[in-house]
């Protein structure tokens, strides 16, 4: 898949195009992109996905934290898996926001030879969001491309959306988020040095450097799996402010992972943490001994989950702690 931040990266004689924010690349996005890819490849033309970064709401509301479900890298990998030939992630600026729907679609037609435009049924485009599905269908008729507006996917009678997934993650509802995403939610980033408290109490952790614009998970403790160099390790992850040790007014939220039965220095390594189940909320302990005892219980709970998975699948999932 060819990836670019510029519309002028390629000059195609013909293509089918899907446009959207595609944050999270959830099952609704997947359905839309797959249909576009199938149509493009049936026609024998490239399948092009066009998206924007930052997303318009991030620019207009000047958001600094707690928004994106997926990183650009994860979005790229997921869209590539769906069979797209090109991914154009255009920088969304105030200048681009001022472009009319007709002018923007004219650019796509001239630059990429757009034969078909695939969008969600509530999609809007262009200055003042004037490019409704009805309007872009009119533009398509005039400029020579077809418009396909796809119905939104529903689960249990509720529409799947990036907003609902963000809400679920903020509430610790991993099961609902996973159903809408069609996969386990994960965070990716380098392992960085922390305060090294975990090592002093017998539970060294791998601390991740997370983009502040990523959605903030419900604070608490999770059953997770840490993926390093393609190998998945059972783990316990704390998302929170370390209230037992940190007493400042606005402490930062950290993501710290204890990997079971693991003893390697993995500083600066890029890892992924998959969030499997929310175990409990964040607690302030009156003593370090109380905290240590709770961590032991958390670890034993995760061992139980891992054993159940192994018994159910017959697959050994590996064993997994990192230095921090």
C-alpha positions as CSV (number, residue, x, y, z in Angstrom):
1,X,0.0,0.0,0.0
2,X,1.3,3.4,-0.9
3,X,0.9,5.9,1.9
4,X,1.2,9.7,1.6
5,X,0.2,13.0,3.3
6,X,-0.2,14.7,0.0
7,X,-2.9,14.5,-2.6
8,X,-0.4,15.2,-5.3
9,X,1.6,12.0,-4.5
10,X,0.0,10.2,-7.3
11,X,-1.8,10.9,-10.6
12,X,-4.2,8.1,-11.3
13,X,-6.3,7.6,-14.5
14,X,-9.0,5.9,-12.5
15,X,-9.8,4.9,-8.9
16,X,-12.5,4.1,-6.4
17,X,-12.2,6.2,-3.2
18,X,-13.5,6.0,0.4
19,X,-13.4,9.1,2.5
20,X,-13.8,9.3,6.3
21,X,-12.1,9.9,9.6
22,X,-11.8,6.1,10.2
23,X,-10.6,6.6,13.8
24,X,-10.4,3.1,15.3
25,X,-11.2,1.5,11.9
26,X,-14.1,-0.2,13.6
27,X,-16.5,-2.7,12.1
28,X,-18.5,0.0,10.3
29,X,-15.4,1.5,8.8
30,X,-14.2,-2.0,7.8
31,X,-17.5,-2.7,6.0
32,X,-17.3,0.5,4.0
33,X,-13.7,0.1,3.0
34,X,-14.1,-3.6,2.1
35,X,-17.0,-2.7,-0.2
36,X,-15.0,0.0,-1.9
37,X,-12.0,-2.3,-2.3
38,X,-14.1,-5.0,-3.8
39,X,-15.7,-2.6,-6.3
40,X,-12.4,-1.1,-7.2
41,X,-10.7,-4.4,-7.8
42,X,-13.7,-5.7,-9.8
43,X,-13.3,-2.7,-12.0
44,X,-9.5,-3.3,-12.2
45,X,-8.6,0.1,-10.7
46,X,-6.8,1.1,-7.5
47,X,-8.7,1.3,-4.2
48,X,-7.9,4.6,-2.4
49,X,-8.7,5.6,1.2
50,X,-8.7,9.3,2.0
51,X,-8.7,10.5,5.6
52,X,-7.5,13.5,7.6
53,X,-5.1,14.2,10.4
54,X,-5.7,15.9,12.6
55,X,-9.4,15.2,12.4
56,X,-11.6,18.3,12.0
57,X,-13.0,18.2,15.5
58,X,-9.4,18.2,17.0
59,X,-8.6,21.3,15.0
60,X,-11.8,23.2,15.6
61,X,-12.0,22.4,19.3
62,X,-8.2,22.7,19.9
63,X,-8.2,19.3,21.6
64,X,-4.9,18.4,23.3
65,X,-5.8,15.1,24.9
66,X,-8.2,12.2,25.3
67,X,-9.5,11.6,21.8
68,X,-8.0,9.2,19.2
69,X,-8.8,5.5,19.5
70,X,-6.0,4.5,17.1
71,X,-2.6,5.9,16.2
72,X,-1.8,6.8,12.6
73,X,0.4,3.8,12.4
74,X,-2.3,1.4,13.6
75,X,-4.8,3.0,11.3
76,X,-2.4,2.5,8.4
77,X,-1.9,-1.2,9.2
78,X,-5.6,-1.9,9.6
79,X,-6.5,-0.2,6.3
80,X,-3.7,-2.0,4.5
81,X,-5.1,-5.3,5.8
82,X,-8.5,-4.4,4.2
83,X,-6.8,-4.4,0.8
84,X,-6.5,-0.7,0.0
85,X,-3.8,0.2,-2.5
86,X,-3.4,3.9,-1.4
87,X,-3.9,5.7,1.9
88,X,-3.9,9.5,1.7
89,X,-3.9,11.0,5.2
90,X,-4.3,14.7,4.4
91,X,-3.4,17.4,6.9
92,X,-6.6,19.1,8.0
93,X,-6.1,22.8,8.2
94,X,-8.3,25.9,8.3
95,X,-7.4,26.5,4.7
96,X,-8.6,23.0,3.7
97,X,-11.7,23.6,5.8
98,X,-12.6,26.6,3.7
99,X,-12.6,24.6,0.5
100,X,-16.0,23.9,-0.9
101,X,-17.2,20.3,-1.4
102,X,-17.4,20.8,-5.1
103,X,-13.8,22.1,-5.3
104,X,-12.4,19.3,-3.2
105,X,-14.2,16.6,-5.1
106,X,-13.1,18.2,-8.3
107,X,-9.5,17.8,-7.1
108,X,-10.1,14.1,-6.4
109,X,-11.6,13.6,-9.8
110,X,-8.8,15.4,-11.6
111,X,-5.9,14.0,-9.5
112,X,-7.1,10.4,-8.9
113,X,-9.6,9.8,-11.7
114,X,-12.4,9.1,-9.2
115,X,-15.0,6.8,-10.6
116,X,-16.8,6.0,-7.3
117,X,-16.9,7.8,-4.0
118,X,-17.8,5.6,-0.9
119,X,-18.9,7.3,2.3
120,X,-21.1,6.7,5.4
121,X,-24.8,7.7,5.2
122,X,-24.3,10.7,7.5
123,X,-21.1,11.9,5.9
124,X,-20.5,15.6,5.3
125,X,-17.7,17.4,3.4
126,X,-16.5,20.9,2.6
127,X,-16.9,24.4,3.9
128,X,-19.6,24.6,6.5
129,X,-20.2,20.9,6.1
130,X,-22.3,21.7,3.1
131,X,-21.3,18.6,1.2
132,X,-24.1,16.3,2.5
133,X,-24.7,12.9,0.8
134,X,-27.5,14.6,-1.3
135,X,-25.1,17.4,-2.3
136,X,-22.1,15.2,-3.2
137,X,-24.4,12.9,-5.2
138,X,-25.4,16.0,-7.3
139,X,-21.8,16.9,-7.7
140,X,-21.0,13.3,-8.7
141,X,-23.7,13.4,-11.4
142,X,-22.2,16.6,-12.8
143,X,-18.6,15.6,-12.6
144,X,-18.9,11.9,-13.6
145,X,-18.5,9.8,-10.6
146,X,-21.0,7.6,-8.6
147,X,-21.6,8.1,-4.9
148,X,-22.3,5.1,-2.6
149,X,-23.6,6.1,0.9
150,X,-23.4,3.0,3.2
151,X,-25.8,2.4,6.1
152,X,-24.2,2.5,9.5
153,X,-23.5,-0.8,11.1
154,X,-25.5,-1.7,14.2
155,X,-24.9,-4.1,17.1
156,X,-27.9,-5.0,19.2
157,X,-29.9,-2.2,17.7
158,X,-27.3,0.5,18.4
159,X,-25.2,2.2,15.8
160,X,-21.4,1.5,15.9
161,X,-19.5,4.7,16.1
162,X,-16.1,6.0,17.1
163,X,-17.8,8.2,19.8
164,X,-19.4,5.1,21.4
165,X,-16.1,3.3,21.4
166,X,-14.4,6.2,23.1
167,X,-17.1,6.3,25.7
168,X,-16.8,2.5,26.3
169,X,-13.0,2.7,26.8
170,X,-13.4,5.7,29.2
171,X,-15.8,3.6,31.2
172,X,-13.7,0.4,31.3
173,X,-16.2,-1.4,29.1
174,X,-13.6,-3.4,27.1
175,X,-16.1,-6.0,25.9
176,X,-18.4,-3.5,24.2
177,X,-15.4,-1.6,22.7
178,X,-13.9,-4.9,21.4
179,X,-17.2,-5.9,19.8
180,X,-17.4,-2.5,17.9
181,X,-13.8,-2.5,17.0
182,X,-13.8,-6.1,15.8
183,X,-10.6,-6.7,17.7
184,X,-8.9,-6.2,21.1
185,X,-8.1,-2.6,21.9
186,X,-4.4,-1.9,22.2
187,X,-1.9,0.9,22.9
188,X,1.5,1.1,21.3
189,X,4.6,3.0,22.3
190,X,8.2,2.9,23.6
191,X,9.1,1.6,27.0
192,X,10.5,4.6,29.1
193,X,12.0,5.1,32.5
194,X,9.5,5.6,35.3
195,X,9.9,6.3,39.0
196,X,11.3,2.7,39.5
197,X,8.9,2.1,42.4
198,X,7.8,-1.2,41.0
199,X,11.2,-2.7,41.2
200,X,11.6,-1.8,44.9
201,X,8.4,-3.7,45.8
202,X,9.1,-6.8,43.7
203,X,6.9,-5.9,40.7
204,X,9.0,-4.0,38.1
205,X,6.9,-2.5,35.4
206,X,7.3,-1.4,31.7
207,X,6.1,2.2,31.5
208,X,4.8,3.3,28.1
209,X,5.1,6.7,26.5
210,X,1.6,7.4,25.3
211,X,0.5,10.2,22.9
212,X,-1.7,12.5,25.1
213,X,-4.2,12.7,22.3
214,X,-5.0,9.0,22.6
215,X,-8.3,8.3,24.4
216,X,-7.9,8.0,28.2
217,X,-8.9,4.7,29.5
218,X,-10.8,4.2,32.7
219,X,-8.3,4.4,35.5
220,X,-7.7,1.1,37.2
221,X,-6.0,-2.3,36.8
222,X,-6.4,-4.5,33.7
223,X,-5.7,-8.0,32.5
224,X,-3.5,-7.3,29.5
225,X,-1.0,-8.9,27.1
226,X,2.2,-7.2,26.2
227,X,3.5,-7.9,22.7
228,X,7.3,-7.6,22.2
229,X,9.0,-8.5,18.9
230,X,5.9,-10.5,17.9
231,X,5.7,-12.5,21.1
232,X,2.7,-12.0,23.4
233,X,3.1,-12.2,27.2
234,X,0.5,-12.3,30.0
235,X,0.5,-9.1,32.0
236,X,-1.2,-6.8,34.5
237,X,-1.4,-3.1,33.6
238,X,-2.2,-0.2,35.8
239,X,-3.6,3.0,34.3
240,X,-3.6,5.7,36.8
241,X,-1.9,8.3,38.9
242,X,-0.2,6.1,41.6
243,X,-2.2,7.7,44.4
244,X,-0.4,5.6,47.1
245,X,2.8,7.3,46.3
246,X,1.9,10.5,44.4
247,X,0.1,13.3,46.2
248,X,0.4,16.3,43.9
249,X,-2.6,18.3,42.8
250,X,-2.7,17.2,39.1
251,X,-0.6,14.0,38.8
252,X,0.0,12.6,35.3
253,X,-1.8,9.4,34.3
254,X,0.7,6.6,33.5
255,X,0.4,3.2,31.8
256,X,2.6,0.7,33.7
257,X,2.7,-3.0,32.9
258,X,3.9,-5.9,35.0
259,X,4.7,-8.8,32.7
260,X,4.4,-12.2,34.4
261,X,7.5,-14.4,34.7
262,X,9.7,-12.1,32.6
263,X,13.0,-10.6,33.5
264,X,14.5,-8.5,30.7
265,X,15.5,-4.9,30.2
266,X,13.3,-3.6,27.4
267,X,13.8,0.2,27.7
268,X,13.3,2.0,24.4
269,X,11.7,-1.1,22.8
270,X,8.4,-0.5,21.0
271,X,5.7,-2.6,22.6
272,X,2.0,-3.1,22.2
273,X,-0.4,-3.7,25.2
274,X,-3.7,-5.4,24.5
275,X,-6.4,-4.7,27.0
276,X,-8.4,-7.9,27.8
277,X,-10.4,-7.1,30.9
278,X,-10.9,-4.4,33.4
279,X,-10.1,-5.9,36.9
280,X,-10.7,-3.1,39.4
281,X,-10.6,0.6,40.0
282,X,-7.7,2.7,41.3
283,X,-7.2,2.5,45.1
284,X,-5.1,4.5,47.5
285,X,-3.5,2.2,50.0
286,X,-2.5,3.3,53.5
287,X,0.6,1.1,53.4
288,X,3.0,-0.3,50.7
289,X,2.3,-3.8,52.2
290,X,-1.4,-3.4,51.4
291,X,-0.6,-2.4,47.8
292,X,1.8,-5.4,47.4
293,X,-0.8,-7.8,48.6
294,X,-3.4,-6.4,46.2
295,X,-0.9,-6.7,43.3
296,X,-0.3,-10.3,44.2
297,X,-4.1,-10.9,44.0
298,X,-4.2,-9.1,40.6
299,X,-1.4,-11.3,39.3
300,X,-3.1,-14.5,40.5
301,X,-6.4,-13.4,38.9
302,X,-4.6,-12.9,35.6
303,X,-2.9,-16.3,35.9
304,X,-6.4,-17.8,36.3
305,X,-7.7,-16.1,33.2
306,X,-4.6,-17.2,31.2
307,X,-5.0,-20.8,32.4
308,X,-8.7,-20.7,31.3
309,X,-7.7,-19.4,27.8
310,X,-5.1,-22.2,27.5
311,X,-7.6,-24.9,28.6
312,X,-10.2,-23.6,26.2
313,X,-7.9,-23.2,23.1
314,X,-5.2,-25.7,23.8
315,X,-2.7,-23.0,22.9
316,X,0.1,-22.0,25.2
317,X,0.1,-18.2,25.3
318,X,3.7,-17.7,26.6
319,X,4.9,-16.3,29.9
320,X,5.6,-12.9,30.6
321,X,8.1,-8.7,33.7
322,X,10.1,-5.8,32.5
323,X,12.5,-3.5,34.1
324,X,11.3,-0.1,35.3
